[in-house]
Every structure is written in C-alpha cells, then in structure tokens.
Amino acid sequence: MNKRTFLTILGYLSIVVSFFLLFTMYIPFFFLFFFFGLVSLALSDILKGQKEILEYIHSQYNPPVELSPEEKQRLKDKVVTGFQ
C-alpha cells in the first residue's frame, strides 16, 4: 500500500469516526477527528499532484527516443563488455 492510498483511507475513516463522535456528543473529539481527516485527504491529493507534475515534467524533457539498430547494438556491447 502506498502513502497516497494509506492517507486516503485514513482520511475517510477519520471523517466517519468523527461523525460517530458527533452523534455521541463528543464534540471536541468530533472536531479533532474531522480536521485530521481533512488534512489526511489534502495530503493524499498533494501526493497525487506531485506525481502528476513529475510525470508531466518527465514527459516534456525526456521524450521517448528511438535508437537506430547500430546504436542499440553499441549500447548492448558497452553493457556486456563494460565501458572501455
């Protein structure tokens, strides 16, 4: 389980628990769990945004390169024999 999934599950679970606490009249704990859930969901969205931004930057500055067969063979030879 990655961080984003964990934070999303934790956020929704905290919000559900907070509404249970609201109905049982534990008002201070309601606010505590509710805001904790909101912060967890916000952090999971931030992580999602970071991943999308990094993928976009990678696609812009590192476009896929098609190598000629000679270049592919030369790179394979370097890997097999070492950089000489």
C-alpha positions in Angstrom: 0.0 0.0 0.0 1.5 3.3 -1.0 1.4 6.6 1.0 -1.4 8.1 -1.0 -3.8 5.1 -0.6 -3.0 5.0 3.1 -3.7 8.7 3.6 -7.0 8.5 1.6 -8.2 5.5 3.7 -7.1 7.2 6.9 -8.9 10.4 5.9 -12.2 8.8 5.1 -12.1 6.6 8.2 -11.3 9.6 10.4 -14.3 11.5 9.0 -16.6 8.6 9.6 -15.4 8.3 13.2 -15.8 12.0 13.7 -19.5 11.8 12.7 -20.0 8.9 15.1 -18.4 11.1 17.8 -20.7 13.9 16.8 -23.8 11.7 17.3 -22.5 10.5 20.7 -22.0 14.2 21.8 -18.2 14.1 22.0 -18.0 17.5 20.2 -14.2 18.3 20.8 -13.2 14.9 19.5 -15.5 15.4 16.6 -13.5 18.5 15.5 -10.2 16.7 16.2 -11.0 13.7 14.0 -12.8 15.7 11.3 -9.9 18.1 10.8 -7.5 15.2 11.0 -9.5 13.5 8.2 -9.5 16.7 6.1 -5.7 17.1 6.5 -5.1 13.4 5.5 -7.3 13.8 2.4 -5.5 17.0 1.5 -2.1 15.4 1.9 -3.2 12.5 -0.4 -4.3 15.0 -3.0 -0.9 16.8 -2.7 0.9 13.5 -3.3 -1.3 12.8 -6.3 -0.5 16.3 -7.7 3.2 15.8 -7.1 3.2 12.5 -9.0 1.2 14.1 -11.9 3.6 17.1 -12.1 6.7 14.8 -12.1 5.2 12.7 -14.8 4.4 15.8 -16.9 7.9 17.2 -16.4 9.5 13.8 -17.3 7.4 13.6 -20.5 8.3 17.1 -21.5 12.0 17.0 -21.0 12.6 13.3 -21.7 10.7 12.4 -24.8 11.0 8.8 -25.9 14.0 8.3 -28.2 14.1 5.8 -31.0 17.6 4.4 -31.4 19.0 3.0 -34.6 19.9 -0.7 -34.6 23.6 0.2 -34.7 23.2 2.4 -31.6 21.3 -0.3 -29.8 24.0 -2.8 -30.5 26.7 -0.4 -29.4 24.9 0.2 -26.1 24.4 -3.5 -25.6 28.1 -4.1 -26.2 29.0 -1.4 -23.7 26.8 -3.0 -21.0 28.2 -6.5 -21.7 31.9 -5.6 -22.0 31.9 -2.6 -19.7 32.8 1.0 -20.5 36.2 0.7 -22.2 
